[in-house]
Amino acid sequence: MITADIEAFWDAIDAELAALPAAAELEPMPLHSTDTATLYFVRLTSIGPYRISGYYSVPRTPRPAPGLLLTPRYGSVNHIPDFHDRERYAVLQLIHRGQRLADEPFAAEYPGLLTLGIESPETYVYRGIVADCLRGMEFLRAQPETGKIGVQGDDLALMTAARRPEVAAILASDLMLYRLLDAAARSDAYPVEEINDYLRAQPERRASVADTLRYFDPLYHVGRIRAQTMLPSGDDAAWLQPLRDALGTHAQEYRITHRGAEDNDTLDAWLAGQLGAEPRSRFLQNV
Amino acid sequence: MTRVQEIPLNATMQPMPLRSGERVETFRIAYDSLDGVRIGGWYCVPRASHIAPPYPGLLIVPGYISEPTLPKSWAKLGYASVGVAPRGKLGSNQQYNPGYPGLLVDNMVDRNTYAYRGFYVDAARAVDFLLGRPEVDHARIGVHGASQGGALTITTAALRPDAITCGAAGAPFLCGYLDAPRLSRSYPYEEITEYLRAYPERAAAVRETLNYFDGINFGPRIRCPMLLYVGLQDDVCAPETGFALHDALSCPKEILSYAGCAHDAGGIWAAPRVQAFLAEHLQPAGALVSA
């Protein structure tokens, strides 16, 4: 359940975004365009102000296409959207502050980004990163060629959908900010290990870190979501139960098989069905 | 590689207390490579109070868009582990930075300046770093990675057959990569498709260049045992290319294939097999400590 302090915090960010023109620039990328989709490099202004970017691909069809926001991965590089997605969706791969192609003046470090400014919600780098995703959604919503809009990614997808009710479907996996302190206690794998490194060096800050992360944990936001939300779960099905409970009837569950192609095809079909697109497999069967 | 051996390594190690712990000490490292490019990476080594040296060395090589691995978990198992950042990656991009997309096709018409000429050497030079460490047993050095890391596993084992004891390569990229773009619409190979669509007249030059860098052509040089693993529905690195690589190896070899798996290459089932394979050949003491 979202609390009043968290709500006020994010309302203030929305107000900051509203006060800043996005000043969108679209530059065609002919080398990466195809017979079926045109690719643009997009620049937008987010809070800070900070100039972020993204790849925006538009199908070469006369009718509106479903929109799809791909929130950024945890890492310095984001791929151009997949060929099959570009044929079906007006798709924006957002690039948040600090990642390559949005790394001036701030270049993110890996490891390091996950704990940058974690001393308070106001200084935590994810305050800006979530705002970047919200800005990306606003851009996509404003494009005349987009119909229904879906969002796909990790916690950032959930946070974006929670703050932007126009989202029609959400596919969220590989969550990182969700129950992050609990996750850190269970794992020594990066990027979660960044939290353990930080708290080992500064154990006296555990309480303030916990307080900061409360503002960014999707658990406290998904109660606002009204769209169908697919949450693929791993072998520990109980891990996501609090999130499913918070989503209520909007939660859709899929137990992953660890056979990546099968899982991808199943989840692709679910999202395509929600958005009115045809399902596709990325694996080319007959070549 | 003859020319590379004449370049002083000039290795440096900077302790990283923030990334260290009771069982593992972590360093940021750097060394010189081809064309005077300074290469960065991570070095994680067991603390002597946890496991006494000497340690087997393990080189962890990164995927195409991955950050260089901070291999603390391998060090906990008893390996002196390097996670290398070949040129262009974060930590090694001050002098060369073609970007992503970009790396795969940078100077692809010229074998003498193609991106992977230096990139392959940068990974192989990490072996020299390990050979320069007194706590590492020079007779036990392995290499492991998946995707582009799988390709670098192959090329490193081939370029340093004198030093590499074993290698484990998942979903190997850059193998059969004259043909691979026809079998995929996924990045990174899509970069080649796009490049040749824009510049079809350069196809012959590209073909000539890539022959020098194709992992399959490195296969016959490898002498150590190799473990390969592939997903039979891999949309990024088509499984045919992994099997072609396997056919080209004349060393002791095994290939694991996983139905229904994509570029994950059956990771959840392959990972323990990889760990057991490396332990069999490199004999880390970590398993004894944990027992």
Interface residues (C-beta under 8 A of the other chain):
Chain A: P30 L31 H32 G75 S76 V77 N78 H79 I80 D82 F83 H84 R100 L101 E109 Y110 P111 D188 A189 Y190 E193 D197 Y198 R200 A201 T257 H258 R259 G260 A261 E262 N264 S281 R282 F283 L284 V287
Chain B: P17 L18 R19 G21 I65 S66 E67 L70 K72 S73 K76 L90 G99 Y100 P101 R182 L183 S184 R185 S186 Y187 P188 E190 E194 Y195 A198 G231 Q233 D234 D235 Y258 A259 G260 C261 A262 H263 D264 G266 G267 I268 W269
